[in-house]
Amino acid sequence: MTDARGPAPRDGAAPARPVPGTPCWVSLTVRAPDRARAFYEALFGWEFRPGPQRLGPYARALLDGCEVAGIGTLSADLRLPVAWTPYFASADADRTADAVRSRGGTVGVGPLDIAEAGRLAIASDPSGAVFGIWQASAHLGQDVTGVPGAPAWNELTTFESERVAKFYATVFGHTVQPEVSTDLDHVTLSVAGRPVAGIHGVGNGLPRDRGPHWTTYFTASDVDDTADHVLHLGGQVLERPHDGVHGRTATVADPEGARFALVQASR
């Protein structure tokens, strides 16, 4: 798994502006934010500070002083699931939102300004998977990757990959690289030759109560131990730790049911 932004600088240099089309942020919407913050603080060592309140109470999570994610309160008037949502960088959120609509997607929120931080929209692709669009201003997005507790990868699970991959390629300019396999429907989305996300088609294997969805992978120093910690903190282990194409991974859920994945840190 490779982040097209590369590792964020830690020496005081100005962080790079996210390249359009790259996942630059992940945000969790929940009904009980205090409980969620306590869970992720205990699991990943996150600390929190207030963020823009444009869509309701919001906090940014920090890992060793670097911003890695956000947690917001699910407003009653927003028809969004309790879920982690990846945001893709855009140079012009309004133009990207127009592209979403023209390619059969839906824009549910925005585009709108989030104080001085940037401009945001929340959309869904033609299969119904929810994602965000972020036009950075003061807030560039995720500060660090590749360390335990930081997002590492985003993977879309959907019915079939070809049609939806064309959607993301048109909207964000991704290059689509299909997996060379007769029994695996998987493509990788790349920006400037670097992988940024994956799309996995599972056909009728998609759970009826779940629908097409994005999954964020967070780096863990030890996936087995971290999965056990999820259980101890009141979460669920949905897919036990196992070795796969991304290395050692597990799929888990927090106490409110928001799903995410763990991936073993490179050694």
Salt bridges, closest charged atoms under 4 A:
ASP34 OD1 - ARG37 NH2 2.32
GLU67 OE2 - ARG49 NH2 2.54
GLU67 OE2 - ARG60 NH1 3.53
GLU67 OE1 - HIS139 ND1 3.06
ASP94 OD1 - ARG119 NE 2.70
ASP98 OD1 - ARG101 NH1 2.95
ASP113 OD1 - ARG119 NH1 2.94
GLU155 OE2 - HIS186 NE2 2.59
GLU155 OE1 - HIS246 NE2 3.38
GLU162 OE2 - LYS166 NZ 3.69
GLU179 OE1 - HIS186 ND1 3.84
ASP224 OD1 - ARG248 NE 2.68
ASP228 OD1 - ARG240 NH2 3.76
GLU239 OE2 - HIS242 NE2 3.25
ASP243 OD1 - ARG248 NH1 3.19
